[in-house]
C-alpha cells in the first residue's frame, strides 16, 4: 500500500493478517492485539492485571455479510458465526416412557417420537433412529435399536424395547443412554444428540414419562489431560476399592435366568435354562455362539450332564430348555460356553447353586427344596470362575 507518491506505507504481519474479507472497502485493523487480553505489568510478568479488549469492535471490521443486509451488528464482542454454530443450534426433543418391572426383572423402554431434530442431510431432513445402551456395560451386549424413519425431522416410532435381567442393584447404579442418530447408507451414521437417564430416578412398577431436549455427546476426559495429582488420587482410590472388595472379586460375564422345580412325583430336579442376557463377547465379530451346560455333582457316571443347543451370533440367547435329574445333597453347576469350530470352545461364565452357594444362588436352591412342584425363576450373575466340575467335562 502507498500513501503519497513515492512514500511506501508499511504494514506489519499482524495487521496484514487481520484484513477484513467482507464485502466493502478493505480496511486493516490497526492492532490485532487490541482485541485480545494483555498481561499487564507485574512481578516477573505474572501479575493479574489485564487490559481487556475494547468494549465496542469496529462494525466494518467484524460485521458478517448479513449486517450489510440490515441485520443487527454484534457489539458485545460475540463471535460473528455464533448464530450458525452448534452451541446455539437446537438438536430437537425426544419423548419416551420408562418402566421397571421388579417382578420380572425387566426394563421397558417405549420410544414414542421426536420433534425438531437437527437436519443432517443435504435435503434439510434426516433419517433418524434411536439407540439404547446401559452404562456401564459392553455396548454390543446391551444395545437396542429402533427402526429408521426416512426423510423427517419429526419422526414417530412408538416402539417398545425391553431389557431383561435388570436387578435392583442395576437400578441403583446404572444409567440408560438414549442416543438419536442419522442413518447414512453410503457413509458412517451421524450422531444427532443423546439423553442420559439414571435408573435410580425410576420407581418399581411405575411408568415415568420423559420429554427432554437432546444434548451433545459429552467427551470423556483423557488421562493425559489430568494432572499428575489427579491421576495419583484416582489410582489410589481404585486400589483402595479393590482392597475393600477383597481378593475374591470376580469379573461379571453376564446374566442367566434359571428355573428350578423339585418334582415330588418324579422325585427329581427340573432345571429350566430360560435365557441369558448381556453375555461377554468372545468372537472377533463382537458376538458369541453361546450354549449352556449343567452338571449335578457329585456324579461319578456323569449321567446328569446336559447341554443346550447353540444360539448363533447373539449375546442375549433364549433357550427355554428343561432337564430332569435325580436330586440329593448335590450342587448344580451351570456354565455358559462359546461354540467354536476347529478349536476349543471358550468359557463365558458360570454359577453354582446348592447348599454351599452364597446370596441369591443359595436362596434360589433352598426355596426350590421348600416349595416342591413350584417352578421358581431367578436371574443369576455369571462370573469368570470356572467350576471344578466344568474343568473335567469335555468342551464339546
Secondary structure as GFF3:
##gff-version 3
##sequence-region A 1 396
A	DSSP	alpha_helix	13	17	.	.	.	ID=ss1
A	DSSP	three_ten_helix	32	35	.	.	.	ID=ss2
A	DSSP	beta_strand	38	39	.	.	.	ID=ss3
A	DSSP	three_ten_helix	43	45	.	.	.	ID=ss4
A	DSSP	beta_strand	50	51	.	.	.	ID=ss5
A	DSSP	alpha_helix	59	62	.	.	.	ID=ss6
A	DSSP	three_ten_helix	65	69	.	.	.	ID=ss7
A	DSSP	three_ten_helix	80	84	.	.	.	ID=ss8
A	DSSP	beta_strand	93	101	.	.	.	ID=ss9
A	DSSP	beta_strand	106	115	.	.	.	ID=ss10
A	DSSP	beta_strand	128	135	.	.	.	ID=ss11
A	DSSP	beta_strand	144	145	.	.	.	ID=ss12
A	DSSP	beta_strand	156	164	.	.	.	ID=ss13
A	DSSP	alpha_helix	168	173	.	.	.	ID=ss14
A	DSSP	beta_strand	175	182	.	.	.	ID=ss15
A	DSSP	beta_strand	190	198	.	.	.	ID=ss16
A	DSSP	three_ten_helix	199	201	.	.	.	ID=ss17
A	DSSP	beta_strand	208	213	.	.	.	ID=ss18
A	DSSP	three_ten_helix	223	225	.	.	.	ID=ss19
A	DSSP	alpha_helix	228	245	.	.	.	ID=ss20
A	DSSP	beta_strand	252	263	.	.	.	ID=ss21
A	DSSP	beta_strand	268	277	.	.	.	ID=ss22
A	DSSP	beta_strand	290	297	.	.	.	ID=ss23
A	DSSP	beta_strand	306	307	.	.	.	ID=ss24
A	DSSP	beta_strand	318	326	.	.	.	ID=ss25
A	DSSP	beta_strand	331	338	.	.	.	ID=ss26
A	DSSP	beta_strand	346	353	.	.	.	ID=ss27
A	DSSP	alpha_helix	359	370	.	.	.	ID=ss28
A	DSSP	beta_strand	376	383	.	.	.	ID=ss29
A	DSSP	alpha_helix	388	392	.	.	.	ID=ss30
###
